[in-house]
Amino acid sequence: MSDTLIVHGFAGIGWSEALRDLGLADIGLELNAAACQTRVGAGHATIQCDVAAYPTWPFKARTSGKIDSPPCPGFGKSGKKLGLFDLPLVHQAIEDLSRGKDTRAAINGACRDWRSILTAEPMRWHYDLQPEWICMEQVPSVLPVWQQYAEILSRWGYSAETGVLDAADYGLGQVRKRAVLVASRIAEVALPAPTHGGLGQPPHVAMADVIGWGYTQRPAPTVTGGGTATGGAEPFGNGTRQAMKRHIGTPLWRDRDLPHLRPTVADCAALQGFRPGLKFAGGQGQQFLAVGNAVAVPFAAAVVSAAANLAPAVQLEVAA
């Protein structure tokens, strides 16, 4: 390991590819075997482990940045949405961890979705490591949790901002709204300014310009991990496909010689901003899941740049 580290919890591949584009590198903690294989194949340092059980001490006094995108199925628009019922418990776990009190086991036992407690996990690392800068991302419904993180980090002397941003506003050929947090204990931060779609800016990138088919004048709908827990054949949901069909045969749509609207793994990867030729490990379902669950690469680069203050920024006085 290097002297200073960017520690990446729940480490898929999107943040790491963005860091690569910025000339940075992380060390990723990830449990899923296929995700670990993808990371290693792409050249990213990886520890296969359960993030919630892994100790923080190897990274103490060595962590410059901390990145987390905890699992979000329980909070998303599809499925049973049990995580939304667990939010009060998640808030309690975060507050407890921010004061050095670990109540994760007891609170997890009361949660309806076992994954909900993982949204509180980053606070354990923040409390122990006090990284210079922090990035977090999840579905929009988790914004109140990120706001709680921001309030706590502000108590510690960090500058912190939260909001719901659309990756299409940062050059991605896909509409992808996500709740984000950026924070720094060494400089003032602000959410990244949009680069596309605004007055005097380049237009949003059209879906057809990225993958050769689809919408000709607007970004693609949000790419998902598929239709099942392990990924599935339909990264675009049924409602999305029905909306697409209404545009077929019009100037707003570019067709292809296939009788369905199912994108390939390569199509999804391109719409997520991944570099051409990046290999995703596992079966097709696992590949769809890895791509659909990832943070979009250009979006992640914009968020990291804001948190890490890659441009000059005003220095803050850090609270003791």
C-alpha positions as a Python dict, from the first residue, in 0.01 Angstrom:
ca = {
    (1, 'M'): (0, 0, 0),
    (2, 'S'): (106, 358, -59),
    (3, 'D'): (153, 609, 222),
    (4, 'T'): (-188, 770, 161),
    (5, 'L'): (-490, 580, 42),
    (6, 'I'): (-831, 627, -113),
    (7, 'V'): (-1037, 361, 64),
    (8, 'H'): (-1340, 243, -130),
    (9, 'G'): (-1613, 49, 50),
    (10, 'F'): (-1867, -166, -138),
    (11, 'A'): (-1629, -131, -428),
    (12, 'G'): (-1785, -202, -760),
    (13, 'I'): (-1604, -68, -1064),
    (14, 'G'): (-1750, 275, -1151),
    (15, 'W'): (-1576, 493, -892),
    (16, 'S'): (-1246, 314, -956),
    (17, 'E'): (-1261, 375, -1330),
    (18, 'A'): (-1336, 742, -1263),
    (19, 'L'): (-1035, 766, -1030),
    (20, 'R'): (-822, 608, -1303),
    (21, 'D'): (-936, 878, -1546),
    (22, 'L'): (-836, 1141, -1286),
    (23, 'G'): (-490, 989, -1238),
    (24, 'L'): (-581, 850, -895),
    (25, 'A'): (-620, 499, -755),
    (26, 'D'): (-815, 334, -476),
    (27, 'I'): (-808, 19, -270),
    (28, 'G'): (-1148, -145, -292),
    (29, 'L'): (-1323, -357, -32),
    (30, 'E'): (-1577, -585, -200),
    (31, 'L'): (-1748, -914, -112),
    (32, 'N'): (-1884, -1029, -448),
    (33, 'A'): (-1642, -1264, -622),
    (34, 'A'): (-1732, -1158, -977),
    (35, 'A'): (-1699, -790, -885),
    (36, 'C'): (-1356, -859, -736),
    (37, 'Q'): (-1250, -1043, -1052),
    (38, 'T'): (-1367, -749, -1262),
    (39, 'R'): (-1172, -505, -1046),
    (40, 'V'): (-853, -709, -1049),
    (41, 'G'): (-878, -759, -1425),
    (42, 'A'): (-913, -382, -1467),
    (43, 'G'): (-602, -319, -1255),
    (44, 'H'): (-766, -194, -935),
    (45, 'A'): (-629, -294, -593),
    (46, 'T'): (-890, -510, -421),
    (47, 'I'): (-954, -683, -89),
    (48, 'Q'): (-1231, -943, -102),
    (49, 'C'): (-1413, -909, 228),
    (50, 'D'): (-1732, -819, 410),
    (51, 'V'): (-1696, -442, 452),
    (52, 'A'): (-1908, -447, 768),
    (53, 'A'): (-1676, -700, 933),
    (54, 'Y'): (-1342, -563, 812),
    (55, 'P'): (-1129, -367, 1060),
    (56, 'T'): (-1049, -1, 1001),
    (57, 'W'): (-712, 0, 1178),
    (58, 'P'): (-499, -94, 870),
    (59, 'F'): (-600, 239, 715),
    (60, 'K'): (-572, 472, 1014),
    (61, 'A'): (-361, 784, 960),
    (62, 'R'): (-319, 678, 597),
    (63, 'T'): (-653, 762, 436),
    (64, 'S'): (-684, 1068, 217),
    (65, 'G'): (-1021, 984, 63),
    (66, 'K'): (-1319, 761, 143),
    (67, 'I'): (-1579, 650, -110),
    (68, 'D'): (-1897, 450, -53),
    (69, 'S'): (-2201, 344, -255),
    (70, 'P'): (-2375, 99, -19),
    (71, 'P'): (-2623, -151, -167),
    (72, 'C'): (-2953, 18, -250),
    (73, 'P'): (-3213, -248, -350),
    (74, 'G'): (-3418, -192, -35),
    (75, 'F'): (-3444, 181, -109),
    (76, 'G'): (-3501, 170, -485),
    (77, 'K'): (-3821, 213, -687),
    (78, 'S'): (-3860, -159, -758),
    (79, 'G'): (-3908, -452, -523),
    (80, 'K'): (-4062, -448, -176),
    (81, 'K'): (-3885, -125, -70),
    (82, 'L'): (-3844, -259, 284),
    (83, 'G'): (-3542, -36, 336),
    (84, 'L'): (-3768, 268, 344),
    (85, 'F'): (-3937, 128, 656),
    (86, 'D'): (-3591, 81, 810),
    (87, 'L'): (-3479, 442, 768),
    (88, 'P'): (-3545, 546, 1133),
    (89, 'L'): (-3331, 254, 1247),
    (90, 'V'): (-3058, 347, 999),
    (91, 'H'): (-3061, 706, 1128),
    (92, 'Q'): (-3017, 576, 1484),
    (93, 'A'): (-2727, 352, 1388),
    (94, 'I'): (-2552, 641, 1213),
    (95, 'E'): (-2593, 871, 1511),
    (96, 'D'): (-2464, 601, 1746),
    (97, 'L'): (-2161, 528, 1527),
    (98, 'S'): (-2084, 900, 1505),
    (99, 'R'): (-2038, 895, 1883),
    (100, 'G'): (-1826, 581, 1887),
    (101, 'K'): (-2112, 351, 1991),
    (102, 'D'): (-2155, 44, 1772),
    (103, 'T'): (-2520, -69, 1780),
    (104, 'R'): (-2522, -219, 1432),
    (105, 'A'): (-2593, -578, 1539),
    (106, 'A'): (-2893, -492, 1756),
    (107, 'I'): (-3038, -246, 1504),
    (108, 'N'): (-2986, -484, 1214),
    (109, 'G'): (-3191, -743, 1402),
    (110, 'A'): (-3485, -503, 1397),
    (111, 'C'): (-3455, -411, 1028),
    (112, 'R'): (-3693, -556, 770),
    (113, 'D'): (-3420, -566, 504),
    (114, 'W'): (-3080, -699, 612),
    (115, 'R'): (-2907, -464, 366),
    (116, 'S'): (-3047, -147, 525),
    (117, 'I'): (-2783, -133, 799),
    (118, 'L'): (-2510, -119, 534),
    (119, 'T'): (-2611, 242, 464),
    (120, 'A'): (-2491, 324, 816),
    (121, 'E'): (-2162, 136, 769),
    (122, 'P'): (-1962, 429, 620),
    (123, 'M'): (-2000, 622, 948),
    (124, 'R'): (-1790, 361, 1129),
    (125, 'W'): (-1509, 430, 884),
    (126, 'H'): (-1551, 808, 893),
    (127, 'Y'): (-1536, 810, 1273),
    (128, 'D'): (-1224, 593, 1286),
    (129, 'L'): (-1031, 728, 986),
    (130, 'Q'): (-1129, 1097, 961),
    (131, 'P'): (-1045, 1104, 588),
    (132, 'E'): (-954, 1431, 420),
    (133, 'W'): (-1245, 1399, 178),
    (134, 'I'): (-1555, 1182, 136),
    (135, 'C'): (-1788, 1085, -151),
    (136, 'M'): (-2110, 886, -116),
    (137, 'E'): (-2381, 795, -367),
    (138, 'Q'): (-2710, 608, -366),
    (139, 'V'): (-3066, 627, -503),
    (140, 'P'): (-3253, 957, -448),
    (141, 'S'): (-3467, 824, -161),
    (142, 'V'): (-3152, 800, 55),
    (143, 'L'): (-3094, 1178, 42),
    (144, 'P'): (-3223, 1228, 403),
    (145, 'V'): (-2958, 983, 522),
    (146, 'W'): (-2684, 1172, 339),
    (147, 'Q'): (-2817, 1493, 494),
    (148, 'Q'): (-2774, 1335, 836),
    (149, 'Y'): (-2417, 1240, 746),
    (150, 'A'): (-2354, 1598, 635),
    (151, 'E'): (-2485, 1738, 964),
    (152, 'I'): (-2258, 1508, 1162),
    (153, 'L'): (-1955, 1578, 944),
    (154, 'S'): (-2020, 1951, 985),
    (155, 'R'): (-2006, 1904, 1362),
    (156, 'W'): (-1663, 1752, 1314),
    (157, 'G'): (-1537, 2049, 1114),
    (158, 'Y'): (-1597, 1924, 762),
    (159, 'S'): (-1745, 2124, 479),
    (160, 'A'): (-2026, 1903, 340),
    (161, 'E'): (-2291, 1928, 70),
    (162, 'T'): (-2567, 1692, -43),
    (163, 'G'): (-2817, 1683, -328),
    (164, 'V'): (-2981, 1481, -602),
    (165, 'L'): (-2790, 1511, -929),
    (166, 'D'): (-2855, 1369, -1275),
    (167, 'A'): (-2557, 1206, -1445),
    (168, 'A'): (-2692, 1323, -1784),
    (169, 'D'): (-2597, 1676, -1677),
    (170, 'Y'): (-2231, 1565, -1667),
    (171, 'G'): (-2206, 1422, -2018),
    (172, 'L'): (-2350, 1074, -1967),
    (173, 'G'): (-2580, 944, -2240),
    (174, 'Q'): (-2826, 823, -1979),
    (175, 'V'): (-3069, 982, -1734),
    (176, 'R'): (-2948, 867, -1392),
    (177, 'K'): (-3052, 1060, -1082),
    (178, 'R'): (-2860, 986, -763),
    (179, 'A'): (-2832, 1130, -414),
    (180, 'V'): (-2473, 1231, -342),
    (181, 'L'): (-2264, 1366, -57),
    (182, 'V'): (-1932, 1544, -92),
    (183, 'A'): (-1730, 1651, 211),
    (184, 'S'): (-1382, 1773, 299),
    (185, 'R'): (-1210, 1857, 626),
    (186, 'I'): (-937, 2059, 456),
    (187, 'A'): (-1126, 2278, 206),
    (188, 'E'): (-1466, 2422, 121),
    (189, 'V'): (-1670, 2200, -109),
    (190, 'A'): (-1969, 2244, -337),
    (191, 'L'): (-2165, 2004, -552),
    (192, 'P'): (-2016, 1976, -902),
    (193, 'A'): (-2160, 2222, -1151),
    (194, 'P'): (-2340, 2063, -1449),
    (195, 'T'): (-2149, 2058, -1776),
    (196, 'H'): (-2426, 1963, -2022),
    (197, 'G'): (-2779, 2072, -2102),
    (198, 'G'): (-2764, 2421, -1956),
    (199, 'L'): (-2752, 2764, -2113),
    (200, 'G'): (-2434, 2796, -2318),
    (201, 'Q'): (-2341, 2432, -2255),
    (202, 'P'): (-2328, 2133, -2491),
    (203, 'P'): (-2664, 1954, -2521),
    (204, 'H'): (-2736, 1634, -2333),
    (205, 'V'): (-2581, 1332, -2505),
    (206, 'A'): (-2834, 1129, -2703),
    (207, 'M'): (-2869, 754, -2647),
    (208, 'A'): (-2832, 677, -3019),
    (209, 'D'): (-2506, 872, -3035),
    (210, 'V'): (-2359, 641, -2770),
    (211, 'I'): (-2476, 294, -2877),
    (212, 'G'): (-2605, 347, -3232),
    (213, 'W'): (-2976, 295, -3161),
    (214, 'G'): (-3252, 436, -2945),
    (215, 'Y'): (-3347, 796, -2872),
    (216, 'T'): (-3192, 1041, -3116),
    (217, 'Q'): (-3242, 1362, -2920),
    (218, 'R'): (-3223, 1264, -2555),
    (219, 'P'): (-3027, 1038, -2318),
    (220, 'A'): (-3125, 679, -2253),
    (221, 'P'): (-3346, 586, -1958),
    (222, 'T'): (-3174, 464, -1644),
    (223, 'V'): (-2987, 136, -1688),
    (224, 'T'): (-3063, -110, -1410),
    (225, 'G'): (-2897, -431, -1292),
    (226, 'G'): (-3171, -641, -1452),
    (227, 'G'): (-3495, -798, -1350),
    (228, 'T'): (-3386, -1032, -1071),
    (229, 'A'): (-3163, -1034, -765),
    (230, 'T'): (-2878, -1170, -973),
    (231, 'G'): (-2929, -949, -1274),
    (232, 'G'): (-3162, -1027, -1562),
    (233, 'A'): (-3232, -990, -1928),
    (234, 'E'): (-3407, -652, -1912),
    (235, 'P'): (-3189, -363, -1790),
    (236, 'F'): (-3470, -133, -1908),
    (237, 'G'): (-3789, -191, -1708),
    (238, 'N'): (-4125, -272, -1865),
    (239, 'G'): (-4262, 80, -1834),
    (240, 'T'): (-3946, 218, -1992),
    (241, 'R'): (-3971, -24, -2284),
    (242, 'Q'): (-4334, 68, -2343),
    (243, 'A'): (-4237, 436, -2359),
    (244, 'M'): (-3960, 352, -2606),
    (245, 'K'): (-4200, 164, -2834),
    (246, 'R'): (-4411, 476, -2874),
    (247, 'H'): (-4117, 652, -3039),
    (248, 'I'): (-4025, 379, -3285),
    (249, 'G'): (-4083, 491, -3644),
    (250, 'T'): (-4046, 860, -3559),
    (251, 'P'): (-3748, 1093, -3610),
    (252, 'L'): (-3695, 1071, -3235),
    (253, 'W'): (-3584, 707, -3264),
    (254, 'R'): (-3306, 521, -3447),
    (255, 'D'): (-3392, 156, -3503),
    (256, 'R'): (-3175, -153, -3518),
    (257, 'D'): (-3223, -494, -3681),
    (258, 'L'): (-3347, -671, -3368),
    (259, 'P'): (-3705, -742, -3259),
    (260, 'H'): (-3654, -635, -2898),
    (261, 'L'): (-3534, -337, -2692),
    (262, 'R'): (-3288, -529, -2478),
    (263, 'P'): (-2941, -367, -2465),
    (264, 'T'): (-2631, -582, -2456),
    (265, 'V'): (-2385, -573, -2167),
    (266, 'A'): (-2159, -364, -2392),
    (267, 'D'): (-2447, -123, -2462),
    (268, 'C'): (-2512, -82, -2089),
    (269, 'A'): (-2143, -34, -2019),
    (270, 'A'): (-2119, 238, -2284),
    (271, 'L'): (-2427, 413, -2143),
    (272, 'Q'): (-2260, 404, -1801),
    (273, 'G'): (-1950, 571, -1944),
    (274, 'F'): (-1713, 275, -1914),
    (275, 'R'): (-1410, 260, -2139),
    (276, 'P'): (-1443, 34, -2445),
    (277, 'G'): (-1320, -320, -2395),
    (278, 'L'): (-1354, -329, -2017),
    (279, 'K'): (-1423, -691, -1920),
    (280, 'F'): (-1690, -780, -1664),
    (281, 'A'): (-1650, -1116, -1488),
    (282, 'G'): (-1916, -1379, -1430),
    (283, 'G'): (-2218, -1492, -1626),
    (284, 'Q'): (-2432, -1255, -1826),
    (285, 'G'): (-2666, -1190, -1533),
    (286, 'Q'): (-2373, -1100, -1309),
    (287, 'Q'): (-2234, -871, -1577),
    (288, 'F'): (-2563, -686, -1619),
    (289, 'L'): (-2583, -653, -1241),
    (290, 'A'): (-2228, -516, -1211),
    (291, 'V'): (-2282, -260, -1485),
    (292, 'G'): (-2629, -152, -1374),
    (293, 'N'): (-2531, -117, -1008),
    (294, 'A'): (-2221, 90, -1081),
    (295, 'V'): (-2193, 463, -1042),
    (296, 'A'): (-2161, 620, -1388),
    (297, 'V'): (-1798, 697, -1466),
    (298, 'P'): (-1810, 1065, -1581),
    (299, 'F'): (-2053, 1141, -1300),
    (300, 'A'): (-1822, 980, -1043),
    (301, 'A'): (-1530, 1179, -1180),
    (302, 'A'): (-1723, 1504, -1134),
    (303, 'V'): (-1820, 1412, -778),
    (304, 'V'): (-1467, 1307, -680),
    (305, 'S'): (-1325, 1626, -829),
    (306, 'A'): (-1565, 1830, -615),
    (307, 'A'): (-1489, 1640, -294),
    (308, 'A'): (-1114, 1612, -341),
    (309, 'N'): (-1083, 1976, -449),
    (310, 'L'): (-873, 1899, -750),
    (311, 'A'): (-903, 2271, -830),
    (312, 'P'): (-769, 2531, -583),
    (313, 'A'): (-1000, 2589, -287),
    (314, 'V'): (-1024, 2791, 34),
    (315, 'Q'): (-865, 2614, 330),
    (316, 'L'): (-1070, 2538, 639),
    (317, 'E'): (-970, 2536, 1003),
    (318, 'V'): (-1025, 2178, 1120),
    (319, 'A'): (-1196, 2137, 1458),
    (320, 'A'): (-1001, 1947, 1719),
}
